[in-house]
Amino acid sequence: MTDTTPAVVPRYLSAADSGNFGALAECFALSGSVVDEGETYRGHAEIIGWREALAGKWVYTSNVTGSEAIGTDDYRVHVHVEGNFPGGVADLAYRFRLHDGLIDELFIAG
């Protein structure tokens, strides 16, 4: 990640990798949301539920392959994922939109 990437972004990625979904949810504003595979999850409880469901479904490793600022409080992080999901390999783009130092919206696209 770049030196200008806000601290909340690597904190989110670390919490996701470690399975600490409470810490992951704390990276979001109270009304923050995630859009993943066409589904939207809003607020801390839904975001925790989304991550718990993923943890029970797939085993995978992830590596950040790049990041960039794409606007004020708007960042894209490229992540390479390998695991036991269909296809076994994916390159994802995480788009973080921030507000007051927290994630307001996270869009995950393949």
Secondary structure, 3 states (H helix, E strand, C coil): CCCCCCCHHHHHHHHHHHCCHHHHHCCEEEEEEEEECCEEEEHHHHHHHHHHHHHHHCCEEEEEEEEEEEECCEEEEEEEEEECCCCCEEEEEEEEEEECCEEEEEEEEC
